[in-house]
């Protein structure tokens, strides 16, 4: 399974958040370091935009030798689809670059379910959500994404799987619920308060 991290530096709520340092290590590096420990993930690709605002992210990814794909800033669905096709992935796992505390147990659960329900179009823990923010994972069939991009609104192209969850289309979607206790409801970084909270969590672990 390949894993695609969706990331950009032009976030409206907190610019450059994926490069913000937590204990002197950028947010995205924390995420990558965790994923690298997972032997079931064969390849990590960061899908970012082709805008100048993301040049600094690309420079950092090159420095740490991480694969990347650059595409449309707002059409995230197309960006993810083309990244998956570039690496010949029939399916791919998607997570967000603002989730430095992603849990490999959650990723492994998704992979386990995908193996069991291999014919399904979408494996997710967001439909409905029982996991906290920052522990979200989806495994998407590339052909299904490619087929439906043309039907998505501008908002849905940016938020990708909301199209599948909100539209009554014939898809095989398998959701899994939380199987462990999480102390907090949010483990992702959206604002400066989140940065302080994540730092405290890291210090206490």
DOVEX-474802 format. One line per field, with one value per residue: x, y, z of N, C-alpha, C, O in turn; residue number from 0. Coordinates in nm, 3 decimals, decimal comma, always signed. Layout:
BEGIN
n_east	c(X|...)
n_north	c(Y|...)
n_up	c(Z|...)
ca_east	c(X|...)
ca_north	c(Y|...)
ca_up	c(Z|...)
c_east	c(X|...)
c_north	c(Y|...)
c_up	c(Z|...)
o_east	c(X|...)
o_north	c(Y|...)
o_up	c(Z|...)
num	c(NUM|...)
# end
This chain:
BEGIN
n_east	c(+0,084|+0,055|+0,107|-0,039|+0,032|-0,150|-0,075|-0,001|+0,135|-0,012|-0,227|-0,528|-0,599|-0,367|-0,076|+0,191|+0,186|+0,254|+0,525|+0,592|+0,775|+0,791|+0,927|+1,170|+1,149|+0,996|+0,639|+0,545|+0,757|+0,748|+0,518|+0,593|+0,808|+0,674|+0,515|+0,710|+0,790|+0,607|+0,577|+0,403|+0,342|+0,445|+0,537|+0,583|+0,429|+0,422|+0,165|+0,140|+0,088|+0,139|+0,214|+0,406|+0,410|+0,446|+0,702|+0,900|+0,829|+0,877|+1,152|+1,232|+1,136|+1,291|+1,536|+1,512|+1,475|+1,219|+0,949|+0,747|+0,455|+0,342|+0,060|-0,264|-0,370|-0,625|-0,790|-0,790|-0,869|-0,808|-0,533|-0,453|-0,540|-0,384|-0,133|-0,146|-0,181|+0,058|+0,235|+0,138|-0,068|-0,338|-0,499|-0,489|-0,369|-0,486|-0,383|-0,377|-0,144|-0,128|-0,132|+0,049|+0,058|-0,036|-0,154|-0,005|-0,141|-0,400|-0,372|-0,293|-0,522|-0,700|-0,572|-0,591|-0,868|-0,910|-0,783|-0,950|-1,187|-1,144|-1,262|-1,397|-1,468|-1,394|-1,236|-1,272|-1,252|-1,427|-1,696|-1,961|-1,767|-1,576|-1,333|-1,085|-1,006|-0,721|-0,659|-0,753|-0,819|-0,818|-0,873|-0,857|-0,999|-0,836|-0,940|-1,212|-1,210|-1,100|-1,298|-1,511|-1,441|-1,517|-1,779|-1,781|-1,827|-1,669|-1,605|-1,617|-1,410|-1,196|-1,226|-1,251|-1,342|-1,588|-1,771|-1,833|-1,943|-2,163|-2,321|-2,568|-2,455|-2,371|-2,161|-1,917|-1,864|-1,673|-1,680|-1,490|-1,501|-1,378|-1,137|-0,990|-0,897|-0,883|-0,735|-0,781|-0,994|-0,900|-0,621|-0,491|-0,340|-0,464|-0,459|-0,279|-0,321|-0,356|-0,098|+0,044|-0,087|-0,033|+0,243|+0,261|+0,140|+0,329|+0,547|+0,461|+0,441)
n_north	c(-0,120|+0,221|+0,535|+0,848|+1,169|+1,450|+1,781|+2,129|+2,464|+2,692|+2,716|+2,856|+2,905|+2,864|+2,942|+2,770|+2,552|+2,279|+2,282|+2,390|+2,381|+2,120|+2,046|+2,101|+1,968|+1,954|+1,952|+1,784|+1,606|+1,463|+1,318|+1,168|+1,022|+0,851|+0,700|+0,574|+0,373|+0,181|-0,122|-0,212|-0,013|+0,071|+0,283|+0,634|+0,930|+1,277|+1,486|+1,789|+2,140|+2,309|+2,565|+2,862|+2,905|+2,660|+2,586|+2,590|+2,373|+2,164|+2,186|+2,107|+1,842|+1,728|+1,747|+1,563|+1,339|+1,246|+1,129|+1,320|+1,484|+1,734|+1,935|+2,068|+2,342|+2,385|+2,183|+1,919|+1,657|+1,584|+1,619|+1,422|+1,195|+1,197|+1,176|+0,920|+0,772|+0,825|+0,673|+0,430|+0,316|+0,124|+0,148|+0,377|+0,501|+0,773|+1,049|+1,342|+1,614|+1,764|+1,614|+1,520|+1,327|+1,083|+0,750|+0,440|+0,207|+0,266|+0,307|+0,049|-0,093|+0,001|-0,099|-0,371|-0,410|-0,333|-0,540|-0,749|-0,665|-0,629|-0,568|-0,336|+0,016|+0,224|+0,259|+0,364|+0,575|+0,772|+0,774|+0,699|+0,951|+0,837|+0,840|+1,067|+1,396|+1,420|+1,160|+1,049|+0,840|+0,716|+0,477|+0,474|+0,383|+0,428|+0,441|+0,488|+0,740|+0,891|+0,860|+1,005|+1,272|+1,469|+1,517|+1,649|+1,932|+2,255|+2,281|+2,013|+1,905|+2,006|+1,896|+1,634|+1,331|+1,397|+1,419|+1,151|+1,065|+1,227|+1,214|+1,011|+0,767|+0,462|+0,302|+0,095|+0,128|+0,099|+0,148|+0,190|+0,178|+0,348|+0,170|+0,195|+0,387|+0,735|+1,020|+1,286|+1,496|+1,607|+1,582|+1,707|+1,986|+2,297|+2,557|+2,805|+2,740|+2,468|+2,388|+2,440|+2,259|+2,008|+2,000|+1,976|+1,725|+1,563|+1,600|+1,475|+1,212)
n_up	c(+0,000|-0,085|+0,072|+0,080|+0,173|+0,230|+0,186|+0,241|+0,235|+0,248|+0,423|+0,542|+0,807|+0,961|+0,849|+0,682|+0,854|+0,838|+0,842|+1,080|+1,385|+1,622|+1,917|+1,792|+1,550|+1,233|+1,183|+0,973|+0,951|+1,189|+1,144|+0,914|+1,021|+1,197|+1,020|+0,871|+1,037|+1,001|+0,862|+0,674|+0,501|+0,193|+0,043|+0,071|-0,019|-0,059|-0,139|-0,276|-0,360|-0,681|-0,647|-0,567|-0,296|-0,182|-0,235|-0,039|+0,117|-0,062|-0,093|+0,159|+0,166|-0,033|+0,090|+0,299|+0,158|+0,058|-0,138|-0,367|-0,504|-0,720|-0,770|-0,862|-0,658|-0,535|-0,635|-0,489|-0,507|-0,773|-0,760|-0,574|-0,709|-0,947|-0,835|-0,724|-0,959|-1,089|-0,943|-0,997|-0,840|-0,748|-0,533|-0,258|+0,057|+0,243|+0,434|+0,643|+0,637|+0,866|+1,094|+1,324|+1,523|+1,438|+1,469|+1,436|+1,486|+1,413|+1,139|+1,067|+1,132|+0,939|+0,711|+0,760|+0,747|+0,484|+0,352|+0,412|+0,303|+0,023|-0,221|-0,185|-0,236|-0,077|+0,228|+0,556|+0,854|+0,906|+0,862|+1,012|+1,197|+1,464|+1,572|+1,708|+1,572|+1,361|+1,367|+1,143|+0,866|+0,535|+0,279|-0,056|-0,366|-0,661|-0,925|-0,883|-0,767|-0,979|-1,172|-1,067|-1,023|-1,209|-1,144|-0,909|-0,689|-0,648|-0,378|-0,296|-0,444|-0,312|-0,062|-0,105|-0,018|+0,090|-0,108|-0,172|+0,068|+0,104|-0,123|-0,278|-0,413|-0,580|-0,406|-0,252|+0,070|+0,357|+0,692|+0,993|+1,349|+1,647|+1,835|+2,055|+2,347|+2,338|+2,473|+2,405|+2,194|+1,971|+1,767|+1,569|+1,389|+1,375|+1,458|+1,660|+1,927|+1,915|+1,851|+2,089|+2,256|+2,137|+2,167|+2,446|+2,481|+2,352|+2,520|+2,749|+2,678)
ca_east	c(+0,000|+0,124|+0,039|-0,025|+0,008|-0,202|-0,013|+0,030|+0,181|-0,097|-0,348|-0,586|-0,603|-0,232|+0,016|+0,316|+0,173|+0,321|+0,668|+0,613|+0,857|+0,751|+1,051|+1,274|+1,125|+0,875|+0,517|+0,536|+0,862|+0,694|+0,423|+0,670|+0,885|+0,582|+0,475|+0,827|+0,799|+0,504|+0,631|+0,299|+0,339|+0,558|+0,587|+0,523|+0,433|+0,355|+0,097|+0,125|+0,050|+0,243|+0,228|+0,534|+0,397|+0,487|+0,841|+0,978|+0,798|+0,947|+1,295|+1,251|+1,114|+1,411|+1,643|+1,497|+1,460|+1,080|+0,883|+0,639|+0,385|+0,287|-0,057|-0,354|-0,382|-0,761|-0,850|-0,713|-0,909|-0,726|-0,393|-0,435|-0,561|-0,268|-0,020|-0,164|-0,159|+0,201|+0,304|+0,068|-0,139|-0,481|-0,558|-0,391|-0,412|-0,473|-0,390|-0,348|-0,011|-0,134|-0,161|+0,181|+0,047|-0,110|-0,124|+0,012|-0,246|-0,516|-0,338|-0,293|-0,662|-0,753|-0,510|-0,648|-1,005|-0,897|-0,746|-1,069|-1,291|-1,060|-1,342|-1,463|-1,415|-1,347|-1,225|-1,262|-1,299|-1,494|-1,833|-1,941|-1,643|-1,570|-1,195|-1,059|-0,938|-0,579|-0,646|-0,838|-0,752|-0,904|-0,810|-0,943|-0,971|-0,796|-1,031|-1,338|-1,183|-1,082|-1,427|-1,610|-1,393|-1,593|-1,910|-1,762|-1,830|-1,540|-1,585|-1,592|-1,277|-1,099|-1,245|-1,246|-1,436|-1,720|-1,856|-1,879|-2,022|-2,287|-2,400|-2,621|-2,406|-2,351|-2,022|-1,896|-1,789|-1,661|-1,634|-1,458|-1,512|-1,262|-1,115|-0,905|-0,930|-0,800|-0,757|-0,827|-1,082|-0,831|-0,476|-0,436|-0,299|-0,541|-0,429|-0,167|-0,356|-0,329|+0,048|+0,081|-0,143|+0,042|+0,375|+0,242|+0,115|+0,457|+0,634|+0,410|+0,447)
ca_north	c(+0,000|+0,349|+0,633|+0,985|+1,275|+1,572|+1,890|+2,255|+2,567|+2,811|+2,698|+2,986|+2,923|+2,868|+2,925|+2,693|+2,467|+2,149|+2,302|+2,440|+2,285|+2,068|+1,990|+2,123|+1,883|+1,998|+1,872|+1,678|+1,507|+1,377|+1,228|+1,078|+0,933|+0,749|+0,613|+0,494|+0,257|+0,085|-0,209|-0,241|+0,099|+0,049|+0,407|+0,758|+1,041|+1,400|+1,553|+1,930|+2,219|+2,358|+2,707|+2,904|+2,896|+2,526|+2,559|+2,563|+2,236|+2,077|+2,190|+2,025|+1,701|+1,685|+1,738|+1,440|+1,229|+1,197|+1,146|+1,419|+1,513|+1,870|+1,948|+2,181|+2,385|+2,370|+2,056|+1,818|+1,526|+1,560|+1,609|+1,289|+1,095|+1,196|+1,125|+0,775|+0,716|+0,836|+0,561|+0,307|+0,262|+0,099|+0,205|+0,450|+0,550|+0,918|+1,117|+1,485|+1,654|+1,837|+1,513|+1,468|+1,219|+0,970|+0,625|+0,329|+0,108|+0,307|+0,278|-0,096|-0,138|+0,031|-0,194|-0,503|-0,410|-0,328|-0,675|-0,832|-0,612|-0,580|-0,521|-0,210|+0,136|+0,321|+0,218|+0,492|+0,584|+0,902|+0,763|+0,828|+0,967|+0,805|+0,870|+1,211|+1,461|+1,390|+1,015|+1,016|+0,763|+0,664|+0,404|+0,509|+0,318|+0,535|+0,447|+0,547|+0,883|+0,946|+0,855|+1,096|+1,411|+1,559|+1,543|+1,718|+2,077|+2,312|+2,246|+1,869|+1,878|+2,043|+1,810|+1,501|+1,222|+1,447|+1,386|+1,013|+1,049|+1,307|+1,179|+0,874|+0,693|+0,321|+0,272|+0,008|+0,202|+0,027|+0,232|+0,122|+0,265|+0,350|+0,046|+0,226|+0,512|+0,852|+1,117|+1,414|+1,491|+1,666|+1,561|+1,773|+2,125|+2,394|+2,692|+2,815|+2,669|+2,326|+2,369|+2,432|+2,136|+1,894|+2,002|+1,922|+1,582|+1,501|+1,605|+1,382|+1,074)
ca_up	c(+0,000|-0,079|+0,156|+0,030|+0,271|+0,169|+0,262|+0,173|+0,328|+0,241|+0,504|+0,578|+0,953|+1,017|+0,735|+0,702|+0,973|+0,824|+0,865|+1,215|+1,460|+1,751|+1,971|+1,689|+1,432|+1,164|+1,197|+0,872|+0,977|+1,295|+1,077|+0,829|+1,107|+1,247|+0,909|+0,831|+1,128|+0,960|+0,758|+0,576|+0,408|+0,102|-0,017|+0,123|-0,114|-0,015|-0,250|-0,244|-0,477|-0,772|-0,622|-0,505|-0,150|-0,138|-0,273|+0,083|+0,156|-0,157|-0,059|+0,279|+0,129|-0,106|+0,189|+0,379|+0,062|+0,055|-0,267|-0,366|-0,629|-0,719|-0,857|-0,841|-0,519|-0,482|-0,676|-0,416|-0,560|-0,892|-0,715|-0,514|-0,814|-1,035|-0,756|-0,717|-1,092|-1,119|-0,878|-1,038|-0,724|-0,769|-0,412|-0,177|+0,187|+0,251|+0,563|+0,634|+0,682|+0,995|+1,197|+1,365|+1,621|+1,380|+1,538|+1,343|+1,512|+1,334|+1,000|+1,051|+1,134|+0,806|+0,617|+0,791|+0,693|+0,338|+0,308|+0,430|+0,212|-0,088|-0,334|-0,149|-0,300|+0,021|+0,368|+0,626|+0,992|+0,910|+0,809|+1,080|+1,271|+1,607|+1,610|+1,717|+1,459|+1,366|+1,357|+1,029|+0,760|+0,428|+0,170|-0,170|-0,494|-0,753|-1,041|-0,837|-0,752|-1,113|-1,242|-1,010|-1,008|-1,296|-1,085|-0,781|-0,681|-0,609|-0,236|-0,287|-0,499|-0,209|+0,055|-0,167|+0,010|+0,127|-0,224|-0,160|+0,189|+0,099|-0,240|-0,279|-0,529|-0,548|-0,371|-0,137|+0,172|+0,484|+0,801|+1,119|+1,466|+1,735|+1,909|+2,169|+2,415|+2,311|+2,580|+2,350|+2,078|+1,856|+1,763|+1,449|+1,411|+1,297|+1,505|+1,754|+2,050|+1,889|+1,855|+2,230|+2,313|+2,082|+2,233|+2,581|+2,467|+2,319|+2,638|+2,849|+2,628)
c_east	c(+0,088|+0,041|+0,067|-0,062|-0,034|-0,150|+0,006|+0,069|+0,088|-0,228|-0,398|-0,581|-0,465|-0,132|+0,142|+0,307|+0,245|+0,472|+0,698|+0,687|+0,796|+0,873|+1,162|+1,262|+0,995|+0,759|+0,516|+0,643|+0,818|+0,603|+0,497|+0,749|+0,799|+0,547|+0,589|+0,845|+0,701|+0,553|+0,531|+0,284|+0,464|+0,619|+0,511|+0,540|+0,362|+0,297|+0,071|+0,095|+0,170|+0,264|+0,361|+0,530|+0,442|+0,630|+0,926|+0,954|+0,873|+1,096|+1,322|+1,235|+1,233|+1,527|+1,635|+1,464|+1,322|+1,018|+0,772|+0,575|+0,326|+0,172|-0,139|-0,372|-0,519|-0,828|-0,767|-0,744|-0,824|-0,580|-0,364|-0,444|-0,438|-0,142|-0,026|-0,134|-0,011|+0,278|+0,229|-0,003|-0,288|-0,562|-0,449|-0,453|-0,388|-0,479|-0,347|-0,213|-0,009|-0,163|-0,032|+0,175|-0,036|-0,062|-0,116|-0,090|-0,371|-0,492|-0,344|-0,435|-0,726|-0,700|-0,567|-0,789|-1,002|-0,865|-0,867|-1,179|-1,223|-1,139|-1,408|-1,391|-1,348|-1,350|-1,199|-1,296|-1,370|-1,643|-1,915|-1,809|-1,662|-1,429|-1,178|-0,997|-0,788|-0,550|-0,733|-0,759|-0,856|-0,819|-0,905|-0,901|-0,950|-0,895|-1,164|-1,323|-1,175|-1,215|-1,522|-1,566|-1,478|-1,731|-1,901|-1,775|-1,689|-1,506|-1,548|-1,456|-1,168|-1,106|-1,272|-1,357|-1,572|-1,820|-1,916|-1,971|-2,158|-2,377|-2,448|-2,579|-2,370|-2,202|-2,020|-1,805|-1,791|-1,601|-1,592|-1,455|-1,391|-1,256|-1,025|-0,944|-0,829|-0,836|-0,818|-0,917|-1,013|-0,679|-0,414|-0,407|-0,375|-0,505|-0,316|-0,195|-0,327|-0,180|+0,093|+0,034|-0,065|+0,181|+0,366|+0,220|+0,245|+0,549|+0,592|+0,415|+0,581)
c_north	c(+0,125|+0,445|+0,772|+1,083|+1,400|+1,691|+2,014|+2,359|+2,687|+2,794|+2,834|+3,011|+2,935|+2,837|+2,849|+2,593|+2,333|+2,159|+2,364|+2,336|+2,251|+1,996|+1,989|+2,034|+1,929|+1,899|+1,755|+1,570|+1,411|+1,271|+1,123|+0,976|+0,819|+0,649|+0,522|+0,368|+0,147|+0,004|-0,240|-0,130|+0,092|+0,178|+0,525|+0,867|+1,161|+1,468|+1,698|+2,008|+2,259|+2,509|+2,738|+2,891|+2,761|+2,490|+2,523|+2,421|+2,137|+2,073|+2,102|+1,877|+1,645|+1,660|+1,607|+1,319|+1,163|+1,227|+1,249|+1,428|+1,652|+1,880|+2,070|+2,213|+2,351|+2,239|+1,942|+1,678|+1,489|+1,541|+1,470|+1,179|+1,084|+1,146|+0,973|+0,709|+0,720|+0,717|+0,428|+0,237|+0,245|+0,150|+0,282|+0,490|+0,700|+0,964|+1,262|+1,518|+1,729|+1,743|+1,448|+1,350|+1,102|+0,840|+0,510|+0,217|+0,137|+0,277|+0,128|-0,154|-0,115|-0,068|-0,334|-0,515|-0,409|-0,466|-0,767|-0,794|-0,551|-0,525|-0,385|-0,091|+0,231|+0,258|+0,345|+0,478|+0,718|+0,894|+0,661|+0,830|+0,926|+0,829|+1,022|+1,265|+1,437|+1,242|+0,964|+0,943|+0,713|+0,586|+0,413|+0,433|+0,428|+0,551|+0,512|+0,698|+0,949|+0,959|+0,965|+1,241|+1,509|+1,595|+1,625|+1,870|+2,126|+2,275|+2,099|+1,831|+1,910|+1,946|+1,664|+1,404|+1,268|+1,420|+1,247|+0,994|+1,119|+1,271|+1,034|+0,805|+0,553|+0,291|+0,175|+0,081|+0,123|+0,119|+0,147|+0,224|+0,251|+0,223|+0,069|+0,361|+0,621|+0,959|+1,247|+1,394|+1,542|+1,648|+1,624|+1,919|+2,217|+2,537|+2,689|+2,743|+2,520|+2,295|+2,353|+2,300|+2,013|+1,885|+1,942|+1,771|+1,507|+1,495|+1,504|+1,236|+1,008)
c_up	c(+0,000|+0,007|+0,102|+0,141|+0,196|+0,250|+0,175|+0,278|+0,336|+0,317|+0,554|+0,728|+1,016|+0,906|+0,777|+0,818|+0,960|+0,846|+1,003|+1,298|+1,595|+1,807|+1,865|+1,565|+1,365|+1,179|+1,100|+0,893|+1,089|+1,233|+0,993|+0,911|+1,162|+1,137|+0,866|+0,918|+1,088|+0,841|+0,648|+0,472|+0,322|+0,049|+0,043|+0,019|-0,052|-0,139|-0,210|-0,372|-0,562|-0,758|-0,552|-0,353|-0,097|-0,180|-0,152|+0,133|+0,067|-0,125|+0,063|+0,247|+0,053|-0,009|+0,268|+0,291|+0,065|-0,081|-0,257|-0,504|-0,616|-0,818|-0,820|-0,693|-0,462|-0,519|-0,617|-0,468|-0,682|-0,855|-0,659|-0,619|-0,904|-0,963|-0,749|-0,851|-1,130|-1,062|-0,896|-0,923|-0,755|-0,651|-0,339|-0,045|+0,191|+0,396|+0,545|+0,697|+0,815|+1,112|+1,247|+1,461|+1,568|+1,445|+1,437|+1,365|+1,429|+1,186|+0,974|+1,052|+0,998|+0,703|+0,636|+0,731|+0,541|+0,280|+0,311|+0,332|+0,089|-0,206|-0,308|-0,211|-0,202|+0,161|+0,447|+0,774|+1,015|+0,878|+0,888|+1,158|+1,417|+1,660|+1,624|+1,590|+1,474|+1,366|+1,242|+0,922|+0,661|+0,328|+0,052|-0,294|-0,598|-0,869|-1,005|-0,822|-0,889|-1,186|-1,194|-0,995|-1,089|-1,240|-0,955|-0,793|-0,643|-0,465|-0,222|-0,344|-0,397|-0,091|+0,017|-0,128|+0,061|+0,014|-0,209|-0,040|+0,179|-0,019|-0,232|-0,408|-0,486|-0,530|-0,255|-0,039|+0,302|+0,588|+0,921|+1,233|+1,557|+1,819|+2,029|+2,228|+2,377|+2,414|+2,529|+2,227|+1,951|+1,867|+1,637|+1,481|+1,316|+1,333|+1,608|+1,886|+2,035|+1,898|+2,000|+2,292|+2,267|+2,146|+2,372|+2,578|+2,440|+2,441|+2,743|+2,807|+2,660)
o_east	c(+0,184|-0,082|+0,183|-0,172|+0,038|-0,179|+0,026|+0,039|+0,106|-0,330|-0,320|-0,562|-0,447|-0,106|+0,191|+0,410|+0,292|+0,539|+0,814|+0,664|+0,755|+0,917|+1,237|+1,355|+0,894|+0,779|+0,489|+0,622|+0,848|+0,610|+0,467|+0,757|+0,844|+0,550|+0,566|+0,907|+0,711|+0,568|+0,568|+0,221|+0,575|+0,737|+0,390|+0,651|+0,252|+0,370|-0,010|+0,079|+0,285|+0,323|+0,420|+0,633|+0,474|+0,673|+1,013|+1,045|+0,926|+1,158|+1,423|+1,312|+1,271|+1,604|+1,738|+1,430|+1,310|+1,032|+0,709|+0,631|+0,267|+0,183|-0,089|-0,387|-0,529|-0,911|-0,686|-0,657|-0,775|-0,512|-0,262|-0,367|-0,393|-0,057|+0,075|-0,070|+0,040|+0,373|+0,251|+0,001|-0,357|-0,678|-0,330|-0,574|-0,283|-0,568|-0,288|-0,173|+0,097|-0,212|-0,006|+0,274|-0,098|+0,057|-0,211|-0,121|-0,439|-0,580|-0,396|-0,464|-0,798|-0,775|-0,587|-0,824|-1,083|-0,914|-0,885|-1,254|-1,245|-1,087|-1,468|-1,270|-1,259|-1,454|-1,112|-1,360|-1,374|-1,710|-1,938|-1,748|-1,753|-1,410|-1,250|-0,942|-0,735|-0,435|-0,780|-0,646|-0,966|-0,706|-1,019|-0,782|-1,037|-0,929|-1,223|-1,412|-1,238|-1,240|-1,604|-1,647|-1,508|-1,792|-2,003|-1,739|-1,602|-1,392|-1,459|-1,393|-1,062|-1,004|-1,311|-1,458|-1,663|-1,939|-2,036|-2,066|-2,256|-2,498|-2,376|-2,659|-2,343|-2,130|-2,109|-1,685|-1,897|-1,487|-1,652|-1,413|-1,313|-1,358|-0,987|-1,015|-0,708|-0,953|-0,897|-0,915|-1,062|-0,618|-0,299|-0,445|-0,353|-0,519|-0,263|-0,103|-0,280|-0,140|+0,171|+0,107|-0,035|+0,230|+0,454|+0,274|+0,270|+0,621|+0,676|+0,397|+0,603)
o_north	c(+0,134|+0,434|+0,810|+1,079|+1,449|+1,701|+2,005|+2,342|+2,775|+2,852|+2,916|+3,125|+3,009|+2,721|+2,861|+2,554|+2,278|+2,058|+2,386|+2,216|+2,338|+1,895|+1,893|+2,027|+1,942|+1,778|+1,641|+1,455|+1,291|+1,153|+1,004|+0,859|+0,705|+0,528|+0,407|+0,271|+0,034|+0,057|-0,290|-0,149|+0,105|+0,182|+0,518|+0,894|+1,147|+1,503|+1,726|+1,949|+2,244|+2,573|+2,652|+2,869|+2,748|+2,376|+2,436|+2,356|+2,037|+1,967|+2,031|+1,794|+1,529|+1,566|+1,548|+1,211|+1,041|+1,338|+1,264|+1,385|+1,685|+1,838|+2,163|+2,123|+2,295|+2,188|+1,878|+1,591|+1,377|+1,455|+1,409|+1,083|+0,974|+1,081|+0,905|+0,604|+0,628|+0,667|+0,331|+0,114|+0,343|+0,189|+0,254|+0,510|+0,748|+0,924|+1,299|+1,458|+1,754|+1,786|+1,331|+1,279|+1,029|+0,824|+0,487|+0,141|+0,046|+0,227|+0,085|-0,251|-0,200|-0,115|-0,407|-0,618|-0,476|-0,503|-0,853|-0,879|-0,434|-0,445|-0,326|-0,095|+0,308|+0,210|+0,424|+0,382|+0,770|+0,997|+0,550|+0,726|+0,974|+0,838|+1,098|+1,190|+1,434|+1,201|+0,850|+0,980|+0,672|+0,626|+0,367|+0,420|+0,511|+0,663|+0,582|+0,774|+1,053|+1,058|+1,013|+1,326|+1,619|+1,692|+1,665|+1,928|+2,045|+2,240|+2,064|+1,736|+1,847|+1,917|+1,583|+1,396|+1,187|+1,400|+1,228|+0,915|+1,074|+1,296|+0,946|+0,787|+0,528|+0,259|+0,174|+0,094|+0,084|+0,163|+0,042|+0,339|+0,157|+0,174|-0,026|+0,439|+0,601|+0,986|+1,311|+1,288|+1,523|+1,692|+1,596|+1,970|+2,216|+2,628|+2,582|+2,691|+2,454|+2,189|+2,263|+2,238|+1,925|+1,776|+1,865|+1,698|+1,401|+1,396|+1,452|+1,147|+0,892)
o_up	c(+0,077|+0,013|+0,081|+0,195|+0,109|+0,369|+0,054|+0,397|+0,420|+0,278|+0,601|+0,772|+1,113|+0,875|+0,889|+0,873|+1,060|+0,866|+1,038|+1,282|+1,672|+1,751|+1,851|+1,485|+1,433|+1,187|+1,138|+0,856|+1,083|+1,266|+1,001|+0,875|+1,172|+1,159|+0,829|+0,876|+1,135|+0,731|+0,542|+0,368|+0,372|+0,014|+0,064|-0,026|+0,001|-0,232|-0,122|-0,479|-0,522|-0,844|-0,487|-0,290|+0,021|-0,162|-0,160|+0,185|+0,116|-0,130|+0,069|+0,296|+0,071|-0,024|+0,301|+0,341|+0,074|-0,133|-0,151|-0,605|-0,513|-0,933|-0,757|-0,610|-0,353|-0,445|-0,685|-0,472|-0,693|-0,911|-0,691|-0,617|-0,933|-1,023|-0,765|-0,857|-1,196|-1,122|-0,824|-0,911|-0,784|-0,665|-0,356|-0,034|+0,149|+0,472|+0,443|+0,796|+0,870|+1,216|+1,216|+1,479|+1,646|+1,472|+1,362|+1,273|+1,382|+1,117|+0,871|+0,982|+0,947|+0,617|+0,539|+0,673|+0,476|+0,174|+0,223|+0,284|+0,058|-0,284|-0,398|-0,236|-0,237|+0,206|+0,410|+0,815|+1,127|+0,867|+0,840|+1,181|+1,485|+1,781|+1,560|+1,510|+1,585|+1,365|+1,244|+0,891|+0,698|+0,298|+0,058|-0,324|-0,620|-0,906|-1,087|-0,860|-0,912|-1,254|-1,272|-0,957|-1,042|-1,283|-0,900|-0,896|-0,610|-0,435|-0,145|-0,297|-0,397|-0,027|+0,101|-0,199|+0,074|+0,039|-0,229|-0,046|+0,239|-0,013|-0,186|-0,500|-0,368|-0,625|-0,170|-0,062|+0,351|+0,576|+0,946|+1,216|+1,546|+1,868|+2,098|+2,165|+2,383|+2,438|+2,598|+2,164|+1,840|+1,964|+1,603|+1,586|+1,195|+1,251|+1,640|+1,949|+2,128|+1,947|+2,031|+2,369|+2,346|+2,174|+2,412|+2,661|+2,498|+2,461|+2,817|+2,890|+2,625)
num	c(0|1|2|3|4|5|6|7|8|9|10|11|12|13|14|15|16|17|18|19|20|21|22|23|24|25|26|27|28|29|30|31|32|33|34|35|36|37|38|39|40|41|42|43|44|45|46|47|48|49|50|51|52|53|54|55|56|57|58|59|60|61|62|63|64|65|66|67|68|69|70|71|72|73|74|75|76|77|78|79|80|81|82|83|84|85|86|87|88|89|90|91|92|93|94|95|96|97|98|99|100|101|102|103|104|105|106|107|108|109|110|111|112|113|114|115|116|117|118|119|120|121|122|123|124|125|126|127|128|129|130|131|132|133|134|135|136|137|138|139|140|141|142|143|144|145|146|147|148|149|150|151|152|153|154|155|156|157|158|159|160|161|162|163|164|165|166|167|168|169|170|171|172|173|174|175|176|177|178|179|180|181|182|183|184|185|186|187|188|189|190|191|192|193|194|195|196|197|198|199|200|201|202|203|204)
# end
